[in-house]
Amino acid sequence: MTALRRACSAPHSKARQAKIRRTTPLKCGLLAFILVLTFSALPAQQATGGANAQAPRPWDQNPDGMHIYIWAGLKSHLAGQHDYPQFLADWSKVLTEHGAVVDGALHAPTAADLEHTDVVIIYKGDAGYIGETEKNLLEAYIKRGGGLISLHDSLCGPDPAYFATLVGGAKKHGEVNYTLGAPIPYTVVDAASPIMKGMSNITIFDEAFYSMTWAQNPAIHVLATAVIPGTPSAGAHKGEVVPQIWTYEHSLPGGLPARAFVWMQGHEYANFSNFQIQQMLLRGIAWAAKKPVDSLVDYVPPPRAARPQPPGTPQ
């Protein structure tokens, strides 16, 4: 290439210049042809610098696990309460350790996110406030039979009648329909449900909701209720028995059967570490994904010896 450039630029006699004018186009064209053949023969990854190469999956991820998307939101309330970002971080690890393939963000899932998702977990304040784009995507996902998990105030929004069609029940934002922090005593009403296996009538310090808007035809299937405690915000609703944990099986018009699981607590983030509640949530997630209900609880990771280890790692 350098010799050719010199041949094209160096001063020559008139005869020599005439010869160069006749032969240079042929030499340049031949060189360009050779370069095209050379680069077209390179592997795609070498030609692009590996930009399209598939990244290796995490070594402890189950490649055959159910696909879960966590739709979280920004932190709100006091310390230790409504810690949606912490849930995204913690439960990405919890669910991966229990054999799931996890994705998520602090925003609603996109069409690409939902394409291969089995169940969406919503832990976000007032998720009932969704725009038309998010609503259409979520409805299309549910019509394909996709599962939903609603935790705490995710079911709050401006139109509880609509959101109840997705998860079975919802509450209206701006109304006093909450107890604030108080002892919440569970009564398990369907101990035979595999989701409630090992769940007893425990009392946790959290927040309960009342004055709910419930779906009809079909209605929810109640797993556990709570008696509304006598807090200042509860007022005359003290003593009411209100469902706090339920499942909802339904079909949107023109869609396949879909499942939703709801736990209305989670105001106090520490309750996600309660063993009974964590086991219940894992089973509820698997159920909503239409997987064996104990598939997350019973997942056994591969033996440590089968996992790739850095050089020099003690065995």
C-alpha positions in Angstrom: 0.0 0.0 0.0 2.9 2.3 0.8 4.7 1.5 -2.4 1.5 2.1 -4.3 1.1 5.5 -2.6 4.6 6.5 -3.5 4.0 5.4 -7.1 1.0 7.6 -7.3 2.6 10.7 -5.8 6.4 10.7 -6.8 7.5 12.8 -9.8 8.2 10.8 -12.9 9.0 11.3 -16.6 6.2 11.9 -19.0 6.4 8.3 -20.3 6.5 7.0 -16.8 3.6 9.1 -15.8 1.6 7.8 -18.7 2.3 4.2 -17.7 1.3 5.0 -14.1 -2.0 6.5 -15.3 -2.7 3.3 -17.2 -1.7 0.8 -14.5 -2.6 2.5 -11.2 -6.4 2.2 -11.5 -5.9 -1.6 -12.1 -3.6 -1.9 -9.1 -5.9 0.1 -6.8 -8.9 -1.9 -7.8 -7.1 -5.2 -7.3 -5.9 -4.1 -3.8 -9.5 -3.0 -2.8 -10.8 -6.3 -3.9 -8.3 -8.2 -1.8 -9.1 -6.1 1.2 -12.8 -6.8 0.9 -12.2 -10.5 0.6 -9.9 -10.4 3.7 -12.3 -8.6 6.0 -15.4 -10.6 4.8 -13.6 -13.8 5.8 -13.1 -12.6 9.4 -15.4 -14.1 12.1 -18.3 -11.8 12.9 -17.1 -11.3 16.5 -13.5 -10.4 15.3 -14.8 -8.0 12.8 -17.1 -6.2 15.3 -14.7 -6.4 18.2 -17.0 -8.9 20.0 -19.8 -6.3 20.4 -22.5 -8.9 19.7 -21.0 -11.7 21.8 -23.3 -13.3 24.4 -22.2 -12.5 27.9 -21.7 -15.5 30.1 -24.5 -16.1 32.6 -23.8 -15.8 36.4 -22.2 -19.1 37.5 -24.9 -19.7 40.2 -27.9 -19.0 37.9 -30.2 -21.8 37.0 -30.6 -21.6 33.2 -33.9 -23.5 33.4 -35.5 -21.4 36.1 -38.7 -19.5 35.9 -38.2 -15.9 34.6 -39.2 -13.2 37.1 -39.3 -9.4 36.6 -39.3 -7.3 39.7 -41.0 -3.9 39.2 -39.8 -1.8 42.1 -40.0 2.0 42.8 -38.3 4.8 44.6 -38.0 4.6 48.4 -40.7 6.4 50.4 -41.8 6.7 54.0 -39.6 6.4 57.0 -36.4 4.4 57.4 -37.2 0.7 57.2 -40.5 1.3 55.4 -41.5 1.0 51.8 -37.9 0.2 50.8 -38.7 -0.8 47.2 -35.1 -0.4 45.9 -33.8 -2.6 48.7 -36.3 -5.3 47.8 -35.1 -5.2 44.2 -31.5 -5.7 45.4 -32.3 -8.3 48.1 -34.9 -10.4 46.3 -32.9 -10.5 43.0 -30.4 -12.5 45.1 -33.0 -14.5 47.1 -34.9 -15.6 43.9 -31.6 -16.4 42.1 -30.5 -18.5 45.0 -33.9 -20.3 44.7 -33.4 -21.2 41.1 -35.1 -18.3 39.2 -33.8 -16.1 36.4 -34.4 -12.5 37.6 -34.6 -9.2 35.9 -36.0 -5.9 37.2 -35.9 -2.1 37.5 -37.4 0.9 39.1 -39.8 1.3 36.2 -42.5 -0.7 34.5 -41.3 -3.6 32.3 -41.1 -3.0 28.6 -42.4 -5.2 25.9 -38.9 -6.8 25.6 -38.8 -7.4 29.4 -42.2 -9.1 29.3 -41.5 -11.3 26.3 -40.1 -14.2 28.2 -41.3 -13.4 31.7 -43.4 -15.9 33.7 -44.3 -13.6 36.6 -44.0 -9.9 37.4 -43.6 -8.9 41.1 -44.8 -5.4 41.8 -43.5 -3.7 44.9 -43.9 -0.1 44.2 -46.0 2.7 45.8 -49.3 3.4 44.0 -48.6 1.2 41.0 -52.2 1.7 40.0 -51.0 5.0 38.4 -49.9 3.6 35.1 -50.1 5.3 31.7 -51.7 3.9 28.6 -48.5 2.4 27.3 -47.8 0.5 30.5 -51.4 -0.5 30.8 -51.5 -1.9 27.3 -48.3 -3.8 27.8 -49.4 -5.3 31.1 -52.8 -6.3 29.7 -51.2 -8.0 26.7 -48.8 -9.8 29.1 -51.8 -11.0 31.2 -53.7 -12.1 28.1 -50.8 -14.4 27.3 -51.3 -15.9 30.8 -48.5 -14.0 32.6 -48.6 -14.0 36.4 -48.7 -11.0 38.8 -47.6 -10.5 42.4 -48.8 -7.4 44.2 -47.1 -6.5 47.5 -48.4 -3.9 50.0 -49.5 -0.6 48.4 -48.8 -1.6 44.8 -52.6 -2.1 44.4 -53.3 1.6 45.3 -54.2 4.1 42.6 -56.8 6.4 41.2 -59.0 3.6 39.7 -59.3 0.7 42.1 -62.1 -0.9 40.0 -59.7 -1.3 37.1 -56.7 -2.5 39.1 -58.9 -5.0 40.8 -59.5 -6.7 37.4 -55.8 -7.4 37.4 -55.1 -8.6 40.9 -58.5 -9.2 42.5 -58.7 -6.2 44.8 -57.4 -2.6 45.0 -57.8 0.5 47.1 -58.2 4.1 46.1 -55.4 6.6 46.6 -56.2 9.7 48.7 -58.8 7.9 51.0 -58.1 6.9 54.5 -58.1 3.1 54.1 -55.1 2.0 56.1 -54.2 1.4 59.7 -50.6 2.7 59.7 -48.2 0.7 61.8 -50.0 -1.8 64.2 -50.1 -5.4 65.2 -51.7 -7.3 62.3 -53.0 -10.7 63.4 -53.4 -13.3 60.6 -56.1 -15.9 60.6 -55.3 -18.5 57.9 -58.6 -19.4 56.3 -57.3 -21.9 53.8 -54.7 -24.0 55.5 -55.0 -26.6 52.8 -53.7 -24.3 50.1 -50.1 -25.3 49.2 -49.1 -21.7 49.3 -49.9 -21.5 53.0 -47.9 -24.6 53.9 -46.3 -24.0 57.2 -48.0 -20.7 57.7 -49.5 -20.2 61.2 -51.8 -17.5 62.7 -48.9 -15.2 63.4 -49.1 -11.5 64.3 -46.7 -9.1 62.7 -46.2 -5.4 63.1 -47.1 -3.8 59.8 -50.0 -2.1 58.1 -53.4 -3.4 57.0 -55.8 -2.1 54.4 -59.6 -1.9 54.4 -62.4 -0.3 52.3 -61.2 -2.3 49.4 -62.7 -2.5 45.9 -63.1 -6.2 45.0 -63.2 -8.0 41.7 -66.4 -9.8 40.8 -67.0 -12.8 38.6 -64.5 -14.2 39.4 -63.9 -13.2 43.0 -60.7 -13.6 44.9 -59.8 -16.8 46.8 -59.0 -15.7 50.4 -56.0 -17.3 52.1 -55.7 -15.2 55.2 -57.6 -12.4 56.9 -56.8 -9.9 59.7 -58.9 -8.1 62.2 -58.4 -4.3 61.7 -56.8 -3.0 64.8 -58.0 0.1 66.6 -55.6 2.8 65.3 -56.6 6.4 64.9 -56.8 6.1 61.1 -58.9 2.9 61.3 -61.6 4.7 63.3 -65.0 3.0 62.9 -63.4 0.2 60.9 -61.8 -1.2 64.1 -62.7 -4.9 64.4 -63.6 -5.5 60.7 -62.3 -8.7 59.2 -60.6 -8.0 55.9 -58.7 -10.3 53.5 -55.0 -9.6 53.5 -53.6 -12.5 51.5 -55.3 -14.0 48.5 -55.1 -15.5 45.0 -57.0 -14.5 41.9 -57.5 -16.6 38.9 -59.1 -14.9 35.9 -59.0 -14.2 32.2 -59.0 -10.8 30.5 -61.3 -10.6 27.5 -59.9 -12.6 24.7 -57.0 -13.8 26.9 -55.7 -17.0 28.4 -56.2 -17.9 32.1 -53.9 -15.9 34.3 -53.0 -15.9 38.0 -52.3 -13.2 40.6 -51.1 -13.5 44.2 -51.4 -10.6 46.7 -49.8 -10.0 50.1 -51.0 -6.6 51.4 -48.3 -6.2 54.0 -44.7 -5.2 53.4 -45.0 -1.7 55.0 -42.2 -2.7 57.4 -39.4 -4.0 55.2 -38.1 -6.3 58.0 -41.1 -8.6 57.5 -39.7 -9.8 54.2 -37.1 -11.6 56.3 -39.8 -13.5 58.4 -39.2 -17.1 57.6 -42.9 -18.0 57.3 -43.7 -15.0 55.1 -40.7 -15.6 52.9 -41.7 -19.2 52.3 -45.3 -18.1 51.6 -44.1 -15.5 49.1 -41.8 -18.0 47.3 -44.7 -20.4 46.9 -47.1 -17.7 45.8 -44.7 -16.5 43.2 -44.3 -20.0 41.8 -48.0 -20.5 41.8 -48.7 -17.3 39.9 -46.0 -18.3 37.4 -47.9 -21.6 36.8 -44.9 -23.6 38.1 -44.9 -26.3 40.7 -45.7 -24.4 43.9 -42.7 -25.7 45.8 -40.2 -25.3 42.9 -38.5 -22.2 44.4 -38.7 -23.4 48.0 -37.3 -26.8 47.2 -34.6 -25.7 44.7 -31.2 -27.3 45.3 -28.3 -25.5 43.6 -25.6 -27.6 41.9 -22.8 -29.0 44.1 -20.1 -26.5 44.8 -17.5 -28.7 43.0 -19.5 -28.3 39.8 -19.2 -24.5 39.9 -16.3 -22.7 38.2 -13.8 -21.4 40.8 -11.1 -18.8 40.5 -7.5 -20.1 40.5 -6.2 -20.7 44.0 -9.7 -20.9 45.6 -9.6 -23.3 48.6 -11.8 -26.4 48.0 
